[in-house]
């Protein structure tokens, strides 16, 4: 998917800064029918600190309330738009409207395909995670 995927590494950042996005994360918990919402954060990296500067909402096509599957075309559009601004993928976002903000078994499988922090919002909070081997480790998240 262009240059932004070519720069994805599995190095775990010490922190992810998403200033101004907390309200959006909480708002997306109110999705219709209790469906999980999903999207991609793009931005830049400065050493071990990753900065979110732009959020792209991507439709959930799973049809199941407690699962998300991003619309492939929405992912392509987000990447193409971010590339025009010189941004790279820095985090995957989704909600757990009925659960805790921790990766599910399905999330962990998908995290292997998307080796960036996963920001999960739930009524119990917003947290970021990344895989280290097979273990999900929490990444400091700042709004």
Secondary structure, 3 states (H helix, E strand, C coil): CCHHHHCCCCCCCCEEECCCCHHHHHHHCCCHHHCCCEEEEEEEEECCEEEEEEEEEECECCCCCCCCCECHHHHHHHHHHHHHCCCEEEEEEEEECCCCCCCCHHHHHHHHHCCCEEEEEECCEEEEEEEECCEEEEEEEEC
